[in-house]
Each structure stands twice: as structure tokens, then as C-alpha cells.
Amino acid sequence: MKIVFLESARKDVRNAYDWYEAKQGGLGNKFVQEVIEYSQKLKQMNIEYRKYIADTQYIRLQRFPFSIFFLKETDKQVSIIAGLFNRQDILKILRKRK
């Protein structure tokens, strides 16, 4: 299965990386590693993740207060549409991106 990060999601992850790096050197790299690890979990076809709105599902990172929002486009592709801190107005942001 192919995992595709849309540009909006890439920007979200870059911004979070910058924020964590500003807090502590190397923390941004740990954050990105966890994002990659969790995005790879989406390749497991038989796992259903929580739905947020409509067909948008999400998975929360364990170490960081951050969630990955995605759509299962087909059996062969998952599109990651956002990566957001859990305290943001997620619903408002996702509605703008659809």
C-alpha cells in the first residue's frame, strides 16, 4: 500500500518539527521518526482507525500530542491530509482542507 502525504500534511509536519527543534535540539527528529512509524502502520489493511468526520480517520502518536488524519483512497493508497496538534481546532482545519 502506498502512503501519500499531501502538501498540507507535509507543511504541518515541518511546522511541528521546527517547533520541537526550537524547544530542544534533536526532539524534532524524534518527532518525525514517530510520524513515519505511525504512518507506516496505516499500511495494515485490516485495521480500522477512529473516524473523525465523514471518511476521515486518524491515529494519535504515542509520545507527542499530535494526530495524523488520513483517507483510505483505495486498497492501494492512503492519503495523509493533515498532521495536527491535538489542541488545535481540528474540525475547523479539516473542513477547510476538504
PyMOL commands that set and color helices and strands:
alter all, ss='L'
color gray80, all
select helices_A, chain A and resi 7-23+27-41+90-97
alter helices_A, ss='H'
color red, helices_A
select strands_A, chain A and resi 2-5+50-53+56-60+66-74+77-85
alter strands_A, ss='S'
color yellow, strands_A
deselect
rebuild
show_as cartoon
